[in-house]
């Protein structure tokens, strides 16, 4: 930055025809400006100006250096202006990392409408339920389901995560009386986290207690949508996050058998590096997604699953 300032001062002296006029233009004293140019000359190991009591003129080396200095600053200014313009316009490639199920079921169906609204924004999508380093992978936006611990990132909450215990219509016809006390008597389809290898606990409404299912027949999967698919086949009960359960409930392939459970520490978040310099394309997508979720009866504080309270 000091070198750039020196170059600007050097060019100003040339354009103003001397140190006094340039110092006045820059808001400095002539002696301070003269010392700055002397420091630049010392760094370069050649003279830029011939100095006399009457005038200041460029040396041959100074004339050559002036051309490069002017071109360099002009190129830098043009690049800065272009990048600033790109950052403030709704165009360019948007790199988004999505959790597998939420991305497929909630985000993918919205992309065509977003593209219609912002035709100059393109997508590069990746799907991953594991932690992804946004800086390392050069990702503009991450949608994350679960918890957020990074303090150097901005996390905007899209919705809570509500979990509902479900069964198929066929299974309920065969087992019409399912109560909290009899839940451990049924087979369960359960989710296993790929990173940790832990099983997701089955928790009753309001977090009253986690079921101890050690003696139950269990089917273990590491894909969220497989939970719903196996459950729809009548293999047993499962507990689904609301964003996986929605389509299955709407199609009536699954039915809710217990009130919803919400973990206050978990949610769906839009995560991006810095609010101050947030590119317009990122803000546009986040605002669009949140607006669509609100139109679907979901917000940062609620989801449609709240209807299953008893």
N, C-alpha and C positions, 0 to 999 in steps of 0.2 A: 504493500500500500504506500510506503514511503517513496518507493521508486516511481510509482505512478504520479504521486504529487509532485515529485521533482520534474518529471517529464512535462506535466501541465504547467509548472512554473517556467520551465525552459521555453516552451512554446509561447507562453504569454509575453515573456521578455522580447521575443522576436516580433510577435504581432504588434506589441505596443511601442517598439522601437527603442527601448531602454529600460533600465532598472527602476527609475523613479515612476514612470507611467505604469509599468507593470505592477509595482508595489502598491500603487494607489488602486489599481484594478482589483488586486487580490486582497486588499485590506491589510497589508503588511508594511513594515518599514523597509526602505531601500537596503539598509545594511543587513537585515535579516534575510531578504531575498538574495542578496549578493553572496552571503555565506552559504545559502542552500545550493546555489549554482556552483559555487566553489567545491562544495562537498560532492556534487554530482561529477564534476570534472576530475576530482581526485579518484573517485570510484572508477571512472572510465579510463583514466591515465592518459587523457588528451584534452586540449583546450577546446572549448566550444565558442568562446568569444574573444575578440580583441577588445581590450578595454582602454579608453583614454579619458581625459577629463571632459572631452567634448561629445564623444559618441561611443557607442557599442556596436560592433559588427561581428558577424559570424566568421569563424575560421572555415577553411575548406572542409575540415572534419565535421565542424558544427553544421554546415550546410547538408552534408550527407546524413548526419544523425537526425536532423530536423525532419527529413523526408520519412525516415523510418518511424520516428516518434509520432508524427501526425497520422501516418497510416495505422500504426498500432493502436492508438487511442480511438481512432475512428472505427476500426474493426471491432474493438472491445465494446464501444458504445452501441454499435449496430447489433452485436450479439446479445448484449444485455437487454436492449429494447425488444428484440425478437423473443427472447426467453420470457421476459416480463409479459409480453403480449400473449404468448402461448399459455402462460400460467393463468391468465385472466380470461381466456376464451374457452368456449365449450367445444373443444376439438382435441384430437390426438388420441393416442392409445391409452386405455385405462386398464391397468394390471390389477386384477382382483383375485384374492384367495378366498375360497368358500369352503365351509364344512360340507361334507358330502351330501347328507340328507337335506339339510336346510337349503343348500345351494340348488339341488335338483328340484325340490318341491316348492320352494318359496321364491327363489331368485330367478331361476331360468325362465319360468313362465312370464316374467315381467320384462325381459330384455327387449323383445320386439317393440313393445310400447315405448320403452325408454329410447330406443333407436329412432323411432318415429319422431320423438320430441327433440332428440339431439342427434341428428344424422351425421355429424362430423366427429362423433366420439366412437372409437372402435374398442373392442374388448380383447383382452388376453386373460383367460380364466384358468385357474388351477383349483383342484379339489383335494382337500386334505383335512382329516379330522385331528391330526397331530399339530403340535406347536410349529409355527413357521416364523423364522426371523425375517421380518419385513425389510430391514435395511440390507441384509445380506442378499436376499432374493430380489431386491429392487421392486417391491410390491407397493402399489399406491394405496390400496385399501384391503383390509381383511375383515370378513364377517366371522365372528367367533361365537360359538355356543358354549356356555360354561362360565368360567371365571376369568377375570383380567387382573394380572398382578403387576404388569409393567408400569412404572411411574413416568417413563419418558415418552409415552404414547398417549394420544387422545382417544378415549373410549366413549362413544355416544350410544346410550342404551336404546335398542329398538323395541325390546319387549322382555318381560320375564320369561321363564320356561316353566310351563305347567305340565305336570305328569298325570296321566289318567290310566287306570287299570282297565284293560279291555278283554273281551272274549268275543268269539264268533257267535252268530245267531244259532248255528247248529250246536255249539258247545253249551250254550245257555238252555237250549231245549232239553239237553241231556242232564244238565245240572242247574235246575231252575232256582235253587235256594243257595246263593253264594253270599256269605256274610263275612265280616272281618274276622270272626272266630274260625271260619272254615277255610280261609284262604290258603293256609299251609297244607291243606289236604288235597290241593290240586297241583297238576303239573304246571311248570312255568317255563316260558321262553325268556331267556335273560341275555343282557348285553354285556360283553366283555371289552374293556378298554384295550386297544392295541398297544399303547405305549406302556402302560403299567401292568397289564395282565389282570387287573382287578375286575370283579363283577360289580356292575352298577346295583346299588341296594334298591330293594323294593320298599318304599316308604308310604305309609298311610297318610291320609289327609291331615293338614296342619302339622306335619312332621311328628305326629304322636309317637310313632315307633317304626323301626325297620323290621320287616319280617325275617324271621330265622328260618331259612328254607333248606337247611342242610340235609334234611331227610326226604325232601320232595324229589320227584322225578323232574329233571331239568334238561332243557335244550339250550346250549350256549352258542351265541353268534357274536361276531364283531362288526356287524353291519346293521344300522338302525332300521332300515326298511325291511330287512329280513325278519325282524321281530314281528312286524305287522303281518307280513306274508304268511309266516308259519302259524301265527295266531288265527288268521282267517281260515286256515285249513282245519281248525278245530283241535290243534294239538295241546291247547291249554291256555292259561292266562299270561298276559304280559303287561308291563307298564311302559307306556310310550310318552315321549315328549309331544307336546301339542302339535308341533309342526309336522311330525310324522303321522300323528293320528288323524289329522283333519280330513284328508281325502277318503280315508277308510271309513270314517264315521259318516261322512256325507253320502257315501255310496251304500251305507248300511251293511257293509261287509263285516264291520266290527261294531260292538256296542260297549258303552261305558258301564262298568259294574260297581265302581266305587267313586266317591268324590275326588276332585282333583287335589294334587299335592304340589306346593310351590316351595322351592328352596330359595330363600331370600338372597343367598350369596351367588346365585347363578342367573344368567340372562343371555339374551342375544345382543351382541354389540357390533357396532361399526367402529373399526379401529384404524386410525391413520396417524402419521408421525407428528404433524405440527399444525395447530389451528391457525397460527399467524400467517403462514405462507401456504395455506391450503389451496391447491389448484382448483380452478372453477369446475373442472370435469369431475373431481372427487366430490366436491360439495353438492353438485347437481345430482349425482347418483345417490348419495346418502339421503338427501332431501326427498328425492323421488321414491326411494325404497320406504322411508318412514311414512310418507303420504299414502302409499299403497297399503301399507300395513294398517294404518288408521282406518282406511276405507274398508278393511277386512275385520274390523272390530278388534284390533290389537294396537297397543301403545306401549310406552316405556313402563307403564304401571299395571297393565292388564292384558288379558287375552280372552278370546271367545270361550276358552275352557272353563271360565268361572261359572258358566251356567250349570256345571256339574257339581253342585254343592251338597247334594243329599241322595 
